[in-house]
Structures are given as C-alpha cells and as structure tokens.
C-alpha cells in the first residue's frame, strides 16, 4: 500500500496549476524554482502519474492532474469553510454550551436561571447535564462544570464561587405529630430518611439516627427532600431548598455539612466568547447567591470534611 503524499506537496501542485508556471508559483510560495520543480517531480514519482506536461505555450494539466486538482479545490474550500466557522464560533455569541451540575443545584437553582441567560444571549443554546458523578471535562463530555470538589486536572480553569449547607429538616406535619429531637441522643428514636452509600451526607444520618429507624434510603438528595417534605421522617436537605420551604423545619441546627462550590471549565474558555459568556454569567450568579457575602447561617462547625455528596 502506497504511503499518502504530504499535504504540502499537494498544495505545491495546486499553486503551480493555478499560477500556470513553476516560476510564478515559486514566487508566490517564497521558494526557488529548482526547489519547487524537485517537489513536483517527487510528488509525481510517488503517485506514479504525470500531473503537468510542458507545451509550447507553457504547462498543461493532464487528465489525472485535472481530477486531482478538482479534489484539492473542494478540500481547500471545505477547510476554509470549517476554519471560518471555528473562528466565527469562537468570537460569536452563538452555538451550544454543555454544563454539568449536581441535581440539587441543577434542578433547584440553575434550571430556572436559564431563562434570564437566554434573554441576554438568545443565540447560545445551553445543554444541561444533571449528574452527581464527576464528568471528565478534559474528554469534552461537557464544557463547564459546577462541582462540589476542587478539580485536580491542572489544565482545567477553576475557581471557588461559594458554599452551601446540607442540614437536617423535618416537615411541619411530622413535627406536629411526633415532635422534634432536641439533641443527637434524642434523635436516635425518630424516623430518618437518608442516602445510600458511604458519602459524608449518608454518614450524616447514620451517625445521628439508629439504623432500624431509617425508613428510606435512596441515592438522590431531591428524592429525600420530597420524602421528608411528605412527612416520612427527618433527613438531609440542601439549605437552598430547606430554608425556602415553609413546610419544613430545621432540626439540630448544630449538625450540618458545608460544601464548597467550584466553577470549572475546559481550556478553550480562553479563546471562546460563548464559553466565556456562560462561565462569567454562572460565576456572577453563583457568587451572588452562594458567595461569602451571602447570608449562610452559622450553626456551629460542620461535622464532616468537605467531600462529594
């Protein structure tokens, strides 16, 4: 199987065919005529074809050369088009941007905010991936991530933009029927809703409530929120939801987990206007809502280190 000729060799042939002579093409390319002649001869030898022949009026393209010339013109036109689209896409505020975010922030905070973003940038399409697992940005599974852990990959762009708490809540209806614990010791006798697994949020209820009092374990903070709101038991709720829900009461205020929020992006952020628009929009709103200036209730010290949900 013959090795494909170097792309530059095809460009040499294209320049000669368009210029009508080797000397004219050499001047355009900044090469000497002998050098360009040797390159053309090498290409013809590699292909086993004559691409150009000398005539009394100058160079003429052979039938094989005409076929190759047409293909090269099409390829160059497509490359020019793609290059234009890439450059325009990097400077234009249009195109798609994929954001990955945890379910608690994505469903309760970010999804409703997309309307405001769309009014500012109507030609940017947002692709929202609700995922608690860590999506690999370097493999381009997403452009921007809102994470609860600091990224370890050095190539990523990241900044901490705020914090939120996960605390224990109960429905008012539950409290009216069973009361609320006043201490961790009392809490062992109350019904609990918790998370599956061994994450700090799962350990939160395991430490406080008896195993036989866990009436529901699941893998979703949004599911636990709705179960707690329905009066099933006491369990962890993101304070973004719990503090805003008039049907919920916070229990044992000294018990909570504090989570750092990191805004992360792929390196292309530095060249892409549309990625920068999304990143800056999210950064401003995250800092405003969850930043140090936001009123985060102080109820003692977190009981577990900052890790994944």
Number of C-alpha atoms within 10 A of each C-alpha: 3 6 7 8 13 9 9 10 16 17 16 19 25 19 18 24 20 11 16 14 17 23 17 15 22 20 13 12 14 10 12 13 16 12 12 22 17 11 17 21 16 14 20 18 11 13 14 9 13 16 23 22 11 10 8 6 6 11 17 17 18 15 12 12 20 15 12 16 21 11 12 17 13 11 12 13 12 12 12 12 12 12 12 12 13 13 13 14 17 20 14 15 20 17 14 15 18 17 23 25 23 20 17 20 19 20 14 14 16 19 12 11 13 15 12 11 17 13 9 12 15 13 14 19 17 15 13 19 17 16 16 19 12 16 17 15 21 14 9 11 13 19 24 28 26 24 25 24 17 15 20 8 11 7 12 16 16 21 13 19 21 22 19 21 22 23 24 27 28 30 26 20 16 21 18 9 10 12 12 20 16 11 14 15 11 12 20 20 14 17 22 28 27 30 25 13 13 11 13 18 24 20 15 23 23 19 12 20 23 16 13 10 16 21 13 17 15 14 14 15 22 19 16 24 24 13 19 27 24 16 18 20 24 32 32 29 29 23 19 18 17 23 16 9 12 10 17 24 20 19 22 18 15 16 21 25 23 20 21 19 22 21 24 24 25 20 15 14 20 12 13 18 18 23 26 18 18 21 20 13 14 20 21 12 15 22 17 14 19 19 20 12 10 14 9 17 11 11 11 10 11 17 14 15 10 14 15 15 21
